[in-house]
Amino acid sequence: MLKNLLSMSGMNVLKSGLQFAMTVMMTYFAAPAEFGLVTFSLPFVGFIALLTDLGMSSAMVQRQTLDRDDAGAAITLICAIGLLCAVILAIISAPLAAGLEMEGLGSVLATLSISVVLSIAALGPRAVLERHLRYQVVASVEIVAVIVSVLTCVLGAFLGWGVWALVAYYVVVQIVRAAAFAIIARKDVQLNFQWGRVRSILTFGGWVLASNLLNFAGRAVGNVLIGGAVGAAAVGLYGLAYQIMILPLMVITWPGSGVLMATLSRQAAKGSLQERNEIICGVLSLTAAVVFPGMLYLTFGADYLFTAFFPAKWTGIIPLVGLMSIAGAAQSITAYSGAMLLSRGKAQLQFWVSTANSISTIVAFVIGLRFGLIGIIKIYLAVTLIVSVATMLITSWETRLPVFDLVKALAPATVATLLGLFAANRVMEMAATPKSAWLLGTTAYVLTIAISYLLFHRQLARSLLGLRDLELNKERVAAT
């Protein structure tokens, strides 16, 4: 598991780093309102991709048996529905833009509908590779796709394409992914139209689909509501802040969840409960150790960084980043609940947990609209923290993971980060200039966390070594 986790996390570090660098570069070539057009369009694209998937890609990974014909039938069904939905999206793009009075939205949304078909075509073949735990191959494809698409975006920006350089990124990345995954997984897939073969996959996948749609609704509602009520510029600021917030999920938690679910699903037949809990606690502990300090640093470090390195038209993002970074840290842990529940076959419970989470998020945004953009984010943060605690308590109970073990796993990162924030705020009060305050605060923060982790080094090392030992044991079993 450790090898797969490192492969996927390493891939996502590079992938997210390139994407973020591209986004920062594009702030010099596009205004917040132009960013807003893409940000507003992406939820529609993502919704169709999730709806079309029908939860089958997750079910294909989770199933104990899956032959070439089953995989091929699932892939053709997904692609057929995806093509139909993409055509519908392209047709309604112009009326939607006219109704919302967003100039340029129609052409952007219609072009992005192309990426819908391509992303859907990549889902099935990638699921087949994940099923066989070929995460290093998956990581390689994702890295190549991002590099090619980022280079395309950079070239387009310097050629004067404006926001279309960003649109080109989303289309090109899916072209590369769809082609590469289809070629690599071709020996494990026999394309056919015997869609009756996928009924058993749909039984499990139906609950996964419902859960995914609800999770997506909770994440995408901000773009739609802010764009419709406040305008394209506001949703552009929110969209960039949101990208920063979900960096730890993209880099660590989402790929880690896939590896965790596949590993726990394979362990279900022969692994002990104690071993399963050790795997979960190890993943949570290491995730928190990386994410908590990195995200909460932005609560005080974002002010100087965005003032110094971003165009003046983007300074409105600073308070958003400070608040949403806290939500991102909490969600980086909560997002593992899906893998924990699904690996135990509790897809229906995962649906109801997702329902509660998504409804809470939607209500938070609706209530916050009357308080402006900052008010929306403050209410969203409060709801996120409450929901995160509740979700992890429910997941802990249902998966028989003791709450004490959960708290213990998160303790090193939580304590170190809180001490780091305290030290940073104390020394920043003595600074004479914003730059010196940032330098002193950053230094105090890093040193405090480093010292704290030294004190917790045994627990952190135990988490890392436990995952390594699991990987070595799997390799020994495979060799015999």
FIVEXLUM-338131 format. One line per field, with one value per residue (C-alpha): residue number from 1; residue in three letters; x, y, z. Coordinates in steps of 0.1 Angstrom, whole numbers. Example, Ala and Ser with C-alpha at 12.3 -4.5 7.8 and 13.67 -1.06 7.14 Angstrom:
! residues 2
pos	c(1, 2)
code	c(ala, ser)
x	c(123, 137)
y	c(-45, -11)
z	c(78, 71)
END
This chain:
! residues 480
pos	c(1, 2, 3, 4, 5, 6, 7, 8, 9, 10, 11, 12, 13, 14, 15, 16, 17, 18, 19, 20, 21, 22, 23, 24, 25, 26, 27, 28, 29, 30, 31, 32, 33, 34, 35, 36, 37, 38, 39, 40, 41, 42, 43, 44, 45, 46, 47, 48, 49, 50, 51, 52, 53, 54, 55, 56, 57, 58, 59, 60, 61, 62, 63, 64, 65, 66, 67, 68, 69, 70, 71, 72, 73, 74, 75, 76, 77, 78, 79, 80, 81, 82, 83, 84, 85, 86, 87, 88, 89, 90, 91, 92, 93, 94, 95, 96, 97, 98, 99, 100, 101, 102, 103, 104, 105, 106, 107, 108, 109, 110, 111, 112, 113, 114, 115, 116, 117, 118, 119, 120, 121, 122, 123, 124, 125, 126, 127, 128, 129, 130, 131, 132, 133, 134, 135, 136, 137, 138, 139, 140, 141, 142, 143, 144, 145, 146, 147, 148, 149, 150, 151, 152, 153, 154, 155, 156, 157, 158, 159, 160, 161, 162, 163, 164, 165, 166, 167, 168, 169, 170, 171, 172, 173, 174, 175, 176, 177, 178, 179, 180, 181, 182, 183, 184, 185, 186, 187, 188, 189, 190, 191, 192, 193, 194, 195, 196, 197, 198, 199, 200, 201, 202, 203, 204, 205, 206, 207, 208, 209, 210, 211, 212, 213, 214, 215, 216, 217, 218, 219, 220, 221, 222, 223, 224, 225, 226, 227, 228, 229, 230, 231, 232, 233, 234, 235, 236, 237, 238, 239, 240, 241, 242, 243, 244, 245, 246, 247, 248, 249, 250, 251, 252, 253, 254, 255, 256, 257, 258, 259, 260, 261, 262, 263, 264, 265, 266, 267, 268, 269, 270, 271, 272, 273, 274, 275, 276, 277, 278, 279, 280, 281, 282, 283, 284, 285, 286, 287, 288, 289, 290, 291, 292, 293, 294, 295, 296, 297, 298, 299, 300, 301, 302, 303, 304, 305, 306, 307, 308, 309, 310, 311, 312, 313, 314, 315, 316, 317, 318, 319, 320, 321, 322, 323, 324, 325, 326, 327, 328, 329, 330, 331, 332, 333, 334, 335, 336, 337, 338, 339, 340, 341, 342, 343, 344, 345, 346, 347, 348, 349, 350, 351, 352, 353, 354, 355, 356, 357, 358, 359, 360, 361, 362, 363, 364, 365, 366, 367, 368, 369, 370, 371, 372, 373, 374, 375, 376, 377, 378, 379, 380, 381, 382, 383, 384, 385, 386, 387, 388, 389, 390, 391, 392, 393, 394, 395, 396, 397, 398, 399, 400, 401, 402, 403, 404, 405, 406, 407, 408, 409, 410, 411, 412, 413, 414, 415, 416, 417, 418, 419, 420, 421, 422, 423, 424, 425, 426, 427, 428, 429, 430, 431, 432, 433, 434, 435, 436, 437, 438, 439, 440, 441, 442, 443, 444, 445, 446, 447, 448, 449, 450, 451, 452, 453, 454, 455, 456, 457, 458, 459, 460, 461, 462, 463, 464, 465, 466, 467, 468, 469, 470, 471, 472, 473, 474, 475, 476, 477, 478, 479, 480)
code	c(met, leu, lys, asn, leu, leu, ser, met, ser, gly, met, asn, val, leu, lys, ser, gly, leu, gln, phe, ala, met, thr, val, met, met, thr, tyr, phe, ala, ala, pro, ala, glu, phe, gly, leu, val, thr, phe, ser, leu, pro, phe, val, gly, phe, ile, ala, leu, leu, thr, asp, leu, gly, met, ser, ser, ala, met, val, gln, arg, gln, thr, leu, asp, arg, asp, asp, ala, gly, ala, ala, ile, thr, leu, ile, cys, ala, ile, gly, leu, leu, cys, ala, val, ile, leu, ala, ile, ile, ser, ala, pro, leu, ala, ala, gly, leu, glu, met, glu, gly, leu, gly, ser, val, leu, ala, thr, leu, ser, ile, ser, val, val, leu, ser, ile, ala, ala, leu, gly, pro, arg, ala, val, leu, glu, arg, his, leu, arg, tyr, gln, val, val, ala, ser, val, glu, ile, val, ala, val, ile, val, ser, val, leu, thr, cys, val, leu, gly, ala, phe, leu, gly, trp, gly, val, trp, ala, leu, val, ala, tyr, tyr, val, val, val, gln, ile, val, arg, ala, ala, ala, phe, ala, ile, ile, ala, arg, lys, asp, val, gln, leu, asn, phe, gln, trp, gly, arg, val, arg, ser, ile, leu, thr, phe, gly, gly, trp, val, leu, ala, ser, asn, leu, leu, asn, phe, ala, gly, arg, ala, val, gly, asn, val, leu, ile, gly, gly, ala, val, gly, ala, ala, ala, val, gly, leu, tyr, gly, leu, ala, tyr, gln, ile, met, ile, leu, pro, leu, met, val, ile, thr, trp, pro, gly, ser, gly, val, leu, met, ala, thr, leu, ser, arg, gln, ala, ala, lys, gly, ser, leu, gln, glu, arg, asn, glu, ile, ile, cys, gly, val, leu, ser, leu, thr, ala, ala, val, val, phe, pro, gly, met, leu, tyr, leu, thr, phe, gly, ala, asp, tyr, leu, phe, thr, ala, phe, phe, pro, ala, lys, trp, thr, gly, ile, ile, pro, leu, val, gly, leu, met, ser, ile, ala, gly, ala, ala, gln, ser, ile, thr, ala, tyr, ser, gly, ala, met, leu, leu, ser, arg, gly, lys, ala, gln, leu, gln, phe, trp, val, ser, thr, ala, asn, ser, ile, ser, thr, ile, val, ala, phe, val, ile, gly, leu, arg, phe, gly, leu, ile, gly, ile, ile, lys, ile, tyr, leu, ala, val, thr, leu, ile, val, ser, val, ala, thr, met, leu, ile, thr, ser, trp, glu, thr, arg, leu, pro, val, phe, asp, leu, val, lys, ala, leu, ala, pro, ala, thr, val, ala, thr, leu, leu, gly, leu, phe, ala, ala, asn, arg, val, met, glu, met, ala, ala, thr, pro, lys, ser, ala, trp, leu, leu, gly, thr, thr, ala, tyr, val, leu, thr, ile, ala, ile, ser, tyr, leu, leu, phe, his, arg, gln, leu, ala, arg, ser, leu, leu, gly, leu, arg, asp, leu, glu, leu, asn, lys, glu, arg, val, ala, ala, thr)
x	c(0, 28, 43, 9, 2, 35, 31, -3, 6, 38, 20, -6, 21, 36, 2, -12, 21, 20, -17, -12, 18, -3, -32, -9, 6, -29, -38, -15, -33, -70, -92, -113, -144, -128, -117, -153, -166, -145, -151, -189, -187, -168, -196, -218, -190, -182, -219, -223, -192, -204, -239, -227, -203, -232, -208, -195, -159, -158, -178, -153, -124, -143, -156, -138, -142, -144, -138, -129, -165, -180, -154, -161, -199, -195, -172, -194, -225, -207, -194, -228, -246, -217, -219, -257, -253, -224, -246, -274, -249, -236, -272, -283, -251, -262, -296, -280, -255, -283, -304, -276, -263, -227, -210, -188, -202, -220, -189, -168, -194, -200, -162, -158, -185, -159, -138, -169, -169, -131, -130, -158, -140, -110, -130, -134, -99, -84, -107, -94, -58, -67, -84, -51, -33, -13, -11, 24, 11, -19, 4, 26, -3, -17, 17, 22, -14, -9, 25, 12, -19, 0, 25, -5, -20, 13, 18, -18, -14, 17, 0, -29, -56, -67, -92, -92, -57, -73, -101, -75, -59, -91, -97, -61, -56, -86, -75, -42, -59, -85, -61, -34, -57, -75, -43, -27, -59, -68, -58, -81, -111, -133, -156, -192, -228, -241, -252, -272, -238, -234, -265, -245, -220, -249, -263, -233, -226, -260, -253, -218, -233, -259, -231, -208, -236, -244, -207, -204, -235, -220, -187, -202, -230, -207, -197, -233, -249, -221, -219, -257, -261, -229, -214, -185, -158, -168, -170, -136, -121, -139, -129, -92, -95, -113, -85, -61, -85, -87, -50, -45, -74, -61, -25, -30, -66, -84, -56, -50, -86, -85, -55, -70, -103, -85, -62, -89, -112, -85, -79, -115, -113, -82, -70, -78, -97, -66, -46, -73, -74, -37, -37, -64, -48, -14, -29, -48, -18, 6, -20, -26, 11, 15, -17, -25, 7, 6, -29, -31, 0, -21, -42, -14, 10, -15, -16, 19, 22, -8, 0, 36, 32, -3, -17, -35, -69, -66, -61, -97, -89, -67, -95, -111, -79, -73, -108, -110, -76, -90, -119, -95, -75, -106, -119, -85, -93, -131, -128, -113, -146, -160, -131, -135, -172, -172, -144, -168, -196, -215, -224, -259, -246, -221, -250, -268, -236, -231, -267, -263, -230, -242, -275, -256, -232, -260, -280, -248, -243, -280, -280, -247, -258, -274, -241, -218, -189, -170, -201, -208, -173, -175, -207, -194, -163, -184, -206, -177, -160, -192, -200, -164, -164, -198, -188, -156, -175, -201, -174, -154, -184, -195, -161, -152, -123, -120, -124, -93, -72, -86, -78, -44, -36, -45, -28, 7, -3, -30, -8, 22, 1, -17, 17, 31, 2, 7, 44, 39, 13, 35, 66, 47, 35, 71, 77, 79, 70, 47, 77, 95, 63, 59, 96, 95, 61, 71, 104, 87, 60, 84, 107, 79, 63, 97, 104, 69, 73, 106, 87, 61, 87, 80, 43, 49, 76, 54, 27, 51, 68, 35, 25, 59, 57, 23, 37, 67, 43, 22, 52, 64, 30, 29, 64, 54)
y	c(0, 24, 22, 28, 57, 73, 69, 85, 112, 120, 122, 146, 168, 173, 176, 201, 220, 224, 233, 259, 274, 276, 293, 318, 326, 330, 357, 379, 371, 369, 390, 375, 378, 357, 331, 332, 319, 287, 283, 286, 261, 233, 222, 215, 195, 176, 169, 152, 131, 119, 113, 93, 72, 57, 48, 20, 30, 26, -6, -20, -14, -28, -60, -93, -105, -86, -102, -84, -85, -70, -42, -36, -35, -10, 13, 14, 22, 50, 65, 63, 81, 106, 115, 121, 143, 163, 171, 183, 205, 221, 228, 245, 265, 296, 299, 295, 323, 346, 339, 346, 376, 362, 373, 346, 318, 300, 294, 284, 259, 244, 239, 223, 198, 182, 175, 157, 129, 125, 124, 98, 77, 76, 65, 28, 19, 38, 18, -14, -4, 6, -27, -44, -19, -5, 29, 37, 34, 55, 81, 82, 88, 116, 133, 132, 145, 175, 184, 184, 204, 229, 235, 241, 266, 284, 286, 298, 325, 340, 338, 360, 334, 349, 327, 302, 291, 279, 262, 245, 230, 212, 198, 187, 170, 148, 140, 126, 107, 91, 79, 67, 47, 31, 19, 6, -12, -27, -62, -62, -49, -64, -36, -48, -36, -64, -39, -65, -77, -46, -51, -64, -35, -10, -25, -14, 16, 31, 40, 52, 74, 89, 96, 111, 133, 146, 152, 170, 191, 202, 212, 228, 247, 276, 283, 283, 303, 329, 332, 337, 360, 380, 378, 364, 384, 371, 335, 340, 350, 322, 297, 304, 303, 270, 256, 264, 249, 215, 212, 187, 167, 166, 159, 134, 126, 117, 95, 82, 73, 52, 33, 29, 16, -9, -21, -24, -42, -68, -71, -77, -114, -122, -92, -86, -57, -45, -45, -26, 0, 4, 10, 37, 54, 54, 71, 97, 105, 110, 130, 153, 157, 171, 190, 207, 228, 236, 248, 266, 285, 304, 319, 343, 338, 345, 383, 390, 362, 374, 411, 406, 380, 384, 413, 439, 429, 397, 410, 404, 367, 371, 368, 340, 319, 324, 311, 283, 269, 258, 241, 224, 210, 195, 180, 164, 140, 137, 127, 94, 84, 73, 48, 35, 29, 16, -9, -24, -26, 2, 21, 29, 45, 64, 78, 90, 106, 123, 135, 151, 167, 181, 195, 212, 228, 239, 255, 273, 289, 298, 315, 332, 349, 378, 385, 389, 368, 369, 361, 331, 317, 323, 303, 277, 272, 269, 243, 224, 220, 207, 183, 170, 161, 144, 125, 111, 101, 82, 66, 56, 39, 21, 8, -2, 22, 34, 72, 73, 58, 84, 113, 98, 96, 133, 145, 152, 174, 192, 200, 210, 233, 250, 257, 269, 294, 307, 312, 329, 353, 363, 371, 389, 414, 426, 432, 467, 459, 434, 416, 413, 401, 374, 363, 362, 345, 319, 311, 307, 286, 262, 258, 252, 225, 209, 207, 194, 166, 156, 151, 130, 112, 78, 79, 93, 68, 40, 51, 52, 19, 2, 10, -1, -34, -40, -35, -58, -85, -83, -87, -118, -134, -126, -141, -174)
z	c(0, 9, -26, -43, -19, -25, -63, -63, -38, -56, -89, -74, -58, -92, -109, -84, -84, -121, -121, -93, -111, -143, -123, -108, -142, -157, -131, -151, -184, -172, -149, -121, -142, -170, -144, -132, -166, -163, -126, -132, -160, -143, -120, -150, -166, -134, -127, -161, -156, -122, -134, -164, -144, -125, -97, -119, -118, -80, -82, -108, -84, -54, -70, -62, -98, -131, -165, -198, -211, -179, -180, -217, -213, -184, -205, -235, -214, -196, -229, -246, -218, -215, -252, -249, -219, -234, -265, -242, -223, -255, -267, -235, -230, -250, -234, -199, -206, -218, -188, -164, -184, -184, -216, -231, -209, -237, -259, -229, -216, -251, -256, -222, -231, -253, -221, -206, -232, -230, -192, -192, -217, -193, -163, -171, -183, -153, -129, -145, -138, -102, -97, -105, -82, -111, -94, -107, -143, -134, -119, -150, -173, -151, -149, -187, -193, -170, -184, -220, -211, -189, -218, -241, -216, -212, -250, -255, -228, -244, -278, -265, -261, -228, -209, -238, -228, -196, -215, -237, -206, -195, -230, -238, -204, -211, -246, -233, -204, -225, -252, -228, -204, -233, -249, -216, -204, -238, -229, -198, -217, -245, -257, -262, -259, -237, -211, -192, -178, -157, -135, -105, -109, -109, -77, -57, -80, -75, -39, -48, -76, -52, -27, -53, -67, -32, -24, -57, -51, -18, -35, -66, -51, -41, -77, -90, -62, -60, -97, -101, -71, -68, -103, -124, -106, -72, -84, -100, -66, -48, -75, -71, -33, -36, -58, -29, -4, -22, -29, 0, -12, -47, -37, -8, 3, -30, -44, -9, -6, -37, -25, 10, -4, -27, 1, 27, 3, -4, 34, 42, 35, 55, 74, 111, 125, 143, 111, 93, 120, 120, 83, 86, 116, 98, 67, 88, 109, 80, 60, 90, 96, 61, 56, 89, 91, 53, 52, 85, 75, 51, 79, 85, 56, 27, 33, 24, -3, -23, -19, -30, -58, -73, -94, -74, -90, -70, -35, -27, -24, 8, 34, 15, 15, 52, 61, 34, 43, 77, 59, 35, 64, 80, 47, 40, 69, 65, 29, 39, 55, 21, 15, 51, 47, 12, 19, 45, 20, 37, 5, 17, 49, 28, 9, 40, 54, 20, 20, 54, 45, 12, 26, 54, 29, 6, 34, 46, 12, 9, 43, 37, 4, 23, 41, 10, -1, 32, 52, 29, 36, 74, 76, 53, 75, 107, 91, 76, 110, 127, 98, 98, 134, 131, 100, 115, 147, 127, 105, 135, 151, 120, 111, 147, 148, 185, 188, 211, 183, 159, 182, 189, 152, 146, 178, 166, 137, 157, 186, 164, 142, 171, 188, 155, 151, 186, 181, 148, 161, 191, 170, 143, 168, 172, 135, 120, 84, 66, 51, 84, 101, 74, 77, 115, 116, 90, 108, 142, 127, 109, 139, 164, 142, 136, 173, 180, 154, 170, 202, 184, 163, 176, 168, 133, 126, 138, 113, 84, 93, 97, 62, 49, 67, 52, 18, 25, 38, 6, -15, 4, 1, -37, -40, -24)
END
